[in-house]
């Protein structure tokens, strides 16, 4: 693959330099431009579940920043907070976020347990946080490309929607030679396999560029793990991105259905699990 400039660096510099504008009017320390947090393509399976009012199961798989290392309490890790944030944004839908994070793991160990810990939950969406430990352990990301592609293929076979979440922006990460290549690799795999990408690295880099002295740090004293503030902002922005994606997918399905009816073809759309499926 052709490696390009780091996505996070390019986007964060451009956004800060051009930056101000409408985003300055938004309250809170967590906000970021929609162009930075947008998740594409449409996560149609989860959107269909929401449209039909049936329960939604999300599995968050990854390493310590999914498990919640650095949070002051288990309820303050990002998956727990994501569940609460999504329930606020998608009222009337029973949303469950299952935390399958294990500290210290990288792509090989996560791939080995995808069937047991993730697919066995029959998820409608899987958020795979990956890349950080690979960068901390080695400078060559070639094996990570093979493992990530295998993992995405395995998840796609199960019929779930997928979002890849890349590495965190932290001092110990950016010290490593391969961090930019890993960020780019994850983005390329998401693009070529047509799954979602949540650019955590670029998002945290943007927050750091706008950090004010009175704001709590996003990364703890160990230079690696996220704080309560970091997990809270991550969950809020991820929830916003997912809700926006589902809303757009729902509108697209309604538009396609209306066009099919006009053509006399009847309602068309993605196949979904039966509405009675409650996992």
Sine and cosine of phi, psi and omega as CSV:
sin_phi,cos_phi,sin_psi,cos_psi,sin_omega,cos_omega
0.00,0.00,0.50,-0.87,0.07,-1.00
-0.99,0.11,0.83,-0.56,0.01,-1.00
-1.00,0.00,0.76,-0.65,-0.01,-1.00
-0.96,-0.26,-0.06,-1.00,0.06,-1.00
-0.90,0.44,0.47,-0.89,-0.02,-1.00
-0.83,0.56,0.77,-0.64,-0.01,-1.00
-0.86,0.51,-0.72,0.70,-0.06,-1.00
-0.88,0.48,-0.72,0.69,-0.02,-1.00
-0.89,0.45,-0.73,0.68,-0.03,-1.00
-0.88,0.47,-0.71,0.70,-0.06,-1.00
-0.95,0.31,-0.67,0.74,-0.04,-1.00
-0.92,0.40,-0.67,0.74,0.02,-1.00
-0.89,0.46,-0.70,0.71,-0.01,-1.00
-0.90,0.45,-0.66,0.75,-0.05,-1.00
-0.95,0.32,-0.60,0.80,0.01,-1.00
-0.96,0.29,-0.64,0.77,-0.03,-1.00
-0.92,0.38,-0.65,0.76,-0.04,-1.00
-1.00,-0.07,-0.10,0.99,-0.33,-0.94
-0.70,0.71,-0.63,0.77,-0.14,-0.99
-0.94,0.34,-0.71,-0.71,0.04,-1.00
1.00,0.08,-0.66,-0.75,-0.15,-0.99
-0.88,0.48,-0.54,0.84,-0.08,-1.00
-0.92,0.38,-0.46,0.89,0.01,-1.00
-0.91,0.41,-0.38,0.92,-0.02,-1.00
-0.99,0.14,-0.21,0.98,-0.03,-1.00
-0.98,0.20,0.66,-0.75,0.01,-1.00
-0.98,0.20,0.36,-0.93,0.15,-0.99
1.00,-0.02,0.35,-0.94,-0.06,-1.00
-1.00,0.05,-0.19,0.98,-0.15,-0.99
-1.00,0.00,-0.21,0.98,-0.18,-0.98
-0.92,0.39,0.44,-0.90,0.05,-1.00
-0.45,-0.89,0.35,-0.93,0.02,-1.00
-0.87,0.50,0.61,-0.79,-0.01,-1.00
-0.86,0.51,-0.55,0.83,0.00,-1.00
-0.89,0.45,-0.42,0.91,-0.02,-1.00
-0.99,0.12,-0.52,0.86,-0.09,-1.00
-0.98,-0.22,-0.12,0.99,-0.06,-1.00
-0.85,0.53,0.70,-0.72,0.07,-1.00
-0.95,-0.32,0.81,-0.58,0.08,-1.00
-0.73,-0.69,0.41,-0.91,-0.07,1.00
-0.98,0.21,-0.16,-0.99,-0.02,-1.00
-0.88,0.47,0.70,-0.72,0.08,-1.00
-1.00,-0.05,0.97,0.24,-0.23,-0.97
-0.93,0.37,-0.55,0.83,-0.03,-1.00
-0.91,0.42,-0.76,0.66,0.01,-1.00
-0.90,0.44,-0.64,0.77,0.02,-1.00
-0.87,0.49,-0.62,0.78,0.02,-1.00
-0.92,0.40,-0.62,0.79,0.04,-1.00
-0.88,0.48,-0.69,0.72,-0.01,-1.00
-0.91,0.41,-0.69,0.73,-0.01,-1.00
-0.86,0.52,-0.60,0.80,-0.04,-1.00
-1.00,-0.03,0.06,1.00,0.10,-1.00
0.94,0.35,0.49,0.87,0.01,-1.00
-0.95,-0.30,0.37,-0.93,-0.08,-1.00
-0.85,0.52,0.50,-0.87,-0.03,-1.00
-0.85,-0.53,0.82,-0.57,0.04,-1.00
-0.93,-0.36,0.81,-0.58,0.05,-1.00
-0.89,-0.45,0.74,-0.67,0.10,-0.99
-0.93,-0.38,0.83,-0.57,0.09,-1.00
-0.98,-0.18,0.90,-0.44,-0.02,-1.00
-0.88,-0.48,0.58,-0.81,-0.01,-1.00
0.23,-0.97,-0.45,-0.89,-0.08,-1.00
-0.94,-0.34,-0.67,-0.74,-0.16,-0.99
-0.91,0.41,-0.53,0.85,-0.02,-1.00
-0.98,0.20,-0.17,0.98,0.22,-0.98
-1.00,0.00,-0.69,0.73,0.05,-1.00
-0.86,0.52,-0.62,0.78,0.06,-1.00
0.91,-0.41,0.37,0.93,0.06,-1.00
-0.86,0.52,0.76,-0.65,-0.04,-1.00
0.98,-0.21,-0.37,0.93,0.07,-1.00
-0.96,0.27,0.55,-0.83,-0.05,-1.00
-0.98,0.20,-0.20,0.98,0.04,-1.00
-0.39,-0.92,0.48,-0.88,-0.01,-1.00
-0.83,0.56,-0.56,0.83,-0.03,-1.00
-0.94,0.35,-0.17,0.99,-0.04,-1.00
-0.97,-0.23,0.13,0.99,0.12,-0.99
-0.95,0.31,0.22,-0.98,-0.11,-0.99
-0.93,0.36,-0.62,0.79,0.02,-1.00
-0.88,0.47,-0.66,0.76,0.02,-1.00
-0.89,0.46,-0.68,0.73,-0.01,-1.00
-0.96,0.29,-0.52,0.86,0.06,-1.00
-0.89,0.46,-0.68,0.74,0.02,-1.00
-0.84,0.54,-0.73,0.68,-0.01,-1.00
-0.90,0.43,-0.66,0.75,-0.01,-1.00
-0.90,0.43,-0.65,0.76,-0.01,-1.00
-0.93,0.36,-0.60,0.80,0.03,-1.00
-0.90,0.45,-0.54,0.84,0.07,-1.00
-0.93,0.36,-0.58,0.81,-0.09,-1.00
-1.00,0.03,-0.40,0.91,-0.03,-1.00
-0.81,-0.58,0.94,0.35,-0.04,-1.00
-0.91,0.42,0.53,-0.85,0.03,-1.00
1.00,0.03,-0.06,1.00,0.04,-1.00
-0.92,-0.38,0.76,-0.65,0.05,-1.00
-0.98,0.20,0.97,-0.25,-0.07,-1.00
-0.93,-0.36,0.78,-0.62,0.03,-1.00
-0.83,-0.56,0.80,-0.60,0.06,-1.00
-0.93,-0.37,0.89,-0.46,-0.04,-1.00
-0.99,-0.14,0.80,-0.60,-0.03,-1.00
-1.00,-0.03,0.91,-0.41,0.05,-1.00
-0.86,-0.51,0.65,0.76,0.07,-1.00
-1.00,0.03,0.62,-0.78,0.06,-1.00
-0.71,-0.71,0.88,-0.48,-0.04,-1.00
-0.84,0.54,0.65,-0.76,0.08,-1.00
1.00,0.04,-0.12,0.99,-0.04,-1.00
-1.00,0.10,0.42,-0.91,0.18,-0.98
-0.79,-0.61,-0.28,-0.96,-0.19,-0.98
-0.85,0.53,-0.63,0.77,-0.05,-1.00
-0.89,0.46,-0.72,0.69,-0.04,-1.00
-0.94,0.33,-0.59,0.81,0.03,-1.00
-0.94,0.35,-0.65,0.76,0.06,-1.00
-0.86,0.51,-0.64,0.76,-0.05,-1.00
-0.90,0.44,-0.40,0.92,-0.04,-1.00
-0.91,-0.41,0.21,0.98,-0.02,-1.00
-0.87,0.49,-0.70,0.72,-0.02,-1.00
-0.90,0.43,-0.72,0.70,-0.10,-1.00
-0.96,0.29,-0.71,0.70,-0.16,-0.99
-0.99,-0.11,-0.32,0.95,-0.11,-0.99
-0.89,-0.46,-0.89,0.45,-0.07,-1.00
-0.89,0.46,-0.52,0.85,0.02,-1.00
-0.89,0.46,-0.34,0.94,0.04,-1.00
-0.99,0.13,-0.07,1.00,-0.05,-1.00
0.80,0.60,0.82,0.57,-0.10,-0.99
-0.96,0.29,0.45,-0.89,0.15,-0.99
-1.00,-0.04,-0.38,0.93,0.05,-1.00
-0.53,-0.85,0.70,-0.71,0.12,-0.99
-0.89,-0.45,0.78,-0.62,0.11,-0.99
-0.95,-0.30,0.93,-0.36,-0.05,-1.00
-0.97,-0.24,0.96,-0.28,0.07,-1.00
-1.00,0.04,0.84,-0.55,-0.19,-0.98
-0.44,-0.90,0.35,-0.94,0.15,-0.99
0.91,-0.41,-0.56,0.83,-0.12,-0.99
-0.91,0.42,-0.79,0.61,-0.05,-1.00
-0.93,0.37,-0.50,0.87,0.09,-1.00
-0.87,0.49,-0.68,0.74,0.02,-1.00
-0.93,0.38,-0.62,0.79,-0.01,-1.00
-0.94,0.34,-0.41,0.91,-0.10,-1.00
-0.99,-0.14,-0.42,0.91,-0.10,-0.99
-0.44,-0.90,0.34,-0.94,-0.03,-1.00
-0.98,-0.19,-0.16,0.99,-0.02,-1.00
-0.95,-0.32,0.86,-0.52,-0.07,-1.00
-0.99,-0.12,0.16,0.99,-0.06,-1.00
-0.86,0.52,-0.68,0.73,0.00,-1.00
-0.92,0.39,-0.53,0.85,0.02,-1.00
-0.90,0.44,-0.59,0.81,0.04,-1.00
-0.88,0.47,-0.70,0.71,-0.01,-1.00
-0.89,0.45,-0.72,0.69,-0.06,-1.00
-0.92,0.39,-0.67,0.74,-0.01,-1.00
-0.91,0.41,-0.66,0.75,0.03,-1.00
-0.90,0.44,-0.65,0.76,0.05,-1.00
-0.89,0.45,-0.69,0.72,-0.01,-1.00
-0.90,0.43,-0.69,0.72,0.03,-1.00
-0.89,0.46,-0.68,0.73,0.02,-1.00
-0.87,0.49,-0.66,0.75,0.01,-1.00
-0.90,0.44,-0.68,0.73,0.02,-1.00
-0.92,0.38,-0.64,0.77,0.02,-1.00
-0.89,0.46,-0.58,0.81,0.03,-1.00
-0.89,0.45,-0.44,0.90,-0.01,-1.00
-0.99,0.15,-0.18,0.98,0.05,-1.00
1.00,0.01,0.08,1.00,-0.02,-1.00
-0.99,0.13,0.44,-0.90,0.24,-0.97
-0.95,0.30,0.43,-0.90,-0.08,-1.00
-0.69,-0.72,0.69,-0.73,0.20,-0.98
-0.79,-0.62,0.81,-0.58,0.13,-0.99
-1.00,-0.02,0.77,-0.64,0.08,-1.00
-0.94,-0.34,0.84,-0.54,-0.08,-1.00
-0.99,0.11,-0.12,-0.99,-0.17,-0.98
-0.93,0.36,0.31,-0.95,0.02,-1.00
-0.99,0.10,0.48,-0.88,0.09,-1.00
-1.00,0.07,0.96,-0.28,-0.08,-1.00
-0.51,-0.86,0.46,-0.89,-0.05,-1.00
-0.80,0.60,-0.71,0.71,-0.04,-1.00
-0.94,0.34,-0.39,0.92,0.04,-1.00
-0.98,0.22,-0.74,0.67,-0.07,-1.00
-0.96,0.29,-0.17,0.99,0.15,-0.99
-0.96,0.29,-0.35,0.94,-0.11,-0.99
-1.00,0.08,0.64,-0.77,-0.08,-1.00
-0.89,0.46,-0.47,0.88,-0.17,-0.99
-0.99,-0.12,0.13,0.99,-0.13,-0.99
-0.90,0.44,-0.65,0.76,-0.03,-1.00
-0.93,0.36,-0.63,0.78,0.02,-1.00
-0.91,0.40,-0.61,0.79,0.03,-1.00
-0.91,0.41,-0.69,0.73,0.03,-1.00
-0.85,0.53,-0.71,0.70,-0.01,-1.00
-0.93,0.38,-0.63,0.78,0.00,-1.00
-0.87,0.50,-0.73,0.68,-0.02,-1.00
-0.88,0.47,-0.65,0.76,0.02,-1.00
-0.90,0.44,-0.67,0.75,0.00,-1.00
-0.91,0.41,-0.66,0.75,0.01,-1.00
-0.90,0.43,-0.69,0.72,0.04,-1.00
-0.85,0.52,-0.68,0.73,-0.02,-1.00
-0.91,0.41,-0.74,0.67,-0.11,-0.99
-0.96,0.26,-0.39,0.92,0.01,-1.00
-0.98,-0.18,-0.01,1.00,0.08,-1.00
0.89,0.46,0.70,0.72,0.10,-0.99
-0.89,-0.46,0.21,-0.98,-0.03,-1.00
-0.96,0.28,0.39,-0.92,0.06,-1.00
-0.72,-0.69,0.80,-0.60,0.14,-0.99
-0.94,-0.34,0.90,-0.44,-0.15,-0.99
-1.00,0.08,0.96,0.30,-0.02,-1.00
-0.87,0.49,-0.67,0.75,-0.04,-1.00
-0.86,0.51,-0.78,0.63,-0.01,-1.00
-0.90,0.43,-0.61,0.79,-0.01,-1.00
-0.91,0.42,-0.73,0.68,0.01,-1.00
-0.93,0.37,-0.53,0.85,0.07,-1.00
-0.91,0.41,-0.63,0.78,0.06,-1.00
-0.90,0.45,-0.71,0.70,0.03,-1.00
-0.87,0.49,-0.67,0.74,-0.01,-1.00
-0.89,0.46,-0.63,0.78,-0.01,-1.00
-0.91,0.42,-0.45,0.89,-0.02,-1.00
-0.97,-0.24,0.16,0.99,-0.09,-1.00
-0.90,0.44,0.69,-0.72,0.06,-1.00
-0.94,-0.33,0.47,-0.88,-0.07,-1.00
-0.84,0.55,-0.49,0.87,-0.04,-1.00
-1.00,0.07,0.03,1.00,0.01,-1.00
-1.00,0.00,0.62,-0.78,0.06,-1.00
-0.93,0.38,0.52,-0.86,-0.01,-1.00
-0.93,0.36,0.50,-0.86,0.06,-1.00
-1.00,0.09,-0.43,0.90,-0.02,-1.00
-0.89,-0.46,0.65,-0.76,-0.05,-1.00
-0.97,0.24,-0.04,-1.00,-0.07,-1.00
-0.91,0.41,-0.32,0.95,0.01,-1.00
-0.98,0.20,-0.06,1.00,0.05,-1.00
0.96,0.27,0.25,0.97,-0.08,-1.00
-0.65,-0.76,-0.81,0.58,-0.15,-0.99
-1.00,0.09,0.50,-0.86,-0.05,-1.00
-0.97,0.22,0.40,-0.92,0.03,-1.00
-0.99,-0.12,0.03,-1.00,0.11,-0.99
-0.83,0.56,-0.67,0.74,0.01,-1.00
-0.90,0.44,-0.67,0.74,0.01,-1.00
-0.90,0.43,-0.71,0.70,0.02,-1.00
-0.90,0.43,-0.62,0.78,0.01,-1.00
-0.89,0.45,-0.71,0.70,0.02,-1.00
-0.92,0.40,-0.65,0.76,0.02,-1.00
-0.86,0.51,-0.73,0.68,-0.01,-1.00
-0.89,0.45,-0.66,0.75,-0.03,-1.00
-0.91,0.42,-0.72,0.70,-0.03,-1.00
-0.95,0.31,-0.58,0.81,0.06,-1.00
-0.91,0.41,-0.66,0.75,0.04,-1.00
-0.88,0.47,-0.67,0.74,0.04,-1.00
-0.87,0.49,-0.71,0.71,-0.03,-1.00
-0.91,0.42,-0.67,0.74,0.00,-1.00
-0.92,0.40,-0.71,0.71,-0.01,-1.00
-0.88,0.48,-0.64,0.77,0.03,-1.00
-0.91,0.41,-0.66,0.75,0.02,-1.00
-0.89,0.46,-0.72,0.69,-0.01,-1.00
-0.90,0.45,-0.63,0.78,0.00,-1.00
-0.90,0.43,-0.69,0.73,0.01,-1.00
-0.92,0.39,-0.63,0.77,0.02,-1.00
-0.90,0.43,-0.65,0.76,0.01,-1.00
-0.90,0.45,-0.68,0.73,0.02,-1.00
-0.90,0.44,-0.64,0.77,-0.01,-1.00
-0.91,0.43,-0.65,0.76,0.01,-1.00
-0.90,0.43,-0.64,0.77,0.03,-1.00
-0.91,0.41,-0.64,0.77,0.02,-1.00
-0.90,0.43,-0.70,0.71,0.02,-1.00
-0.89,0.45,-0.64,0.76,-0.01,-1.00
-0.91,0.42,-0.66,0.75,0.02,-1.00
-0.90,0.43,-0.65,0.76,0.02,-1.00
-0.90,0.44,-0.63,0.78,0.00,-1.00
-0.92,0.40,-0.63,0.78,0.01,-1.00
-0.92,0.40,-0.64,0.77,0.06,-1.00
-0.87,0.50,-0.61,0.79,0.00,-1.00
-0.98,0.21,-0.04,1.00,0.00,-1.00
0.98,0.19,0.34,0.94,-0.08,-1.00
-0.98,-0.18,-0.17,0.99,-0.05,-1.00
1.00,0.09,0.13,-0.99,-0.04,-1.00
-0.94,0.35,0.78,-0.62,0.05,-1.00
-0.85,-0.52,0.28,-0.96,0.03,-1.00
0.21,-0.98,-0.12,-0.99,-0.01,-1.00
-0.95,0.33,0.55,-0.84,0.12,-0.99
-0.95,0.30,0.63,-0.78,0.01,-1.00
-0.77,-0.64,0.22,-0.98,0.09,-1.00
-0.94,0.34,0.42,-0.91,0.01,-1.00
-0.84,0.54,0.56,-0.83,-0.04,-1.00
-0.89,0.46,-0.40,0.92,-0.01,-1.00
-0.98,0.19,-0.10,1.00,0.00,-1.00
-0.94,0.33,0.92,-0.39,0.00,-1.00
-0.92,-0.40,0.29,0.96,-0.03,-1.00
0.86,0.51,0.00,0.00,0.00,0.00
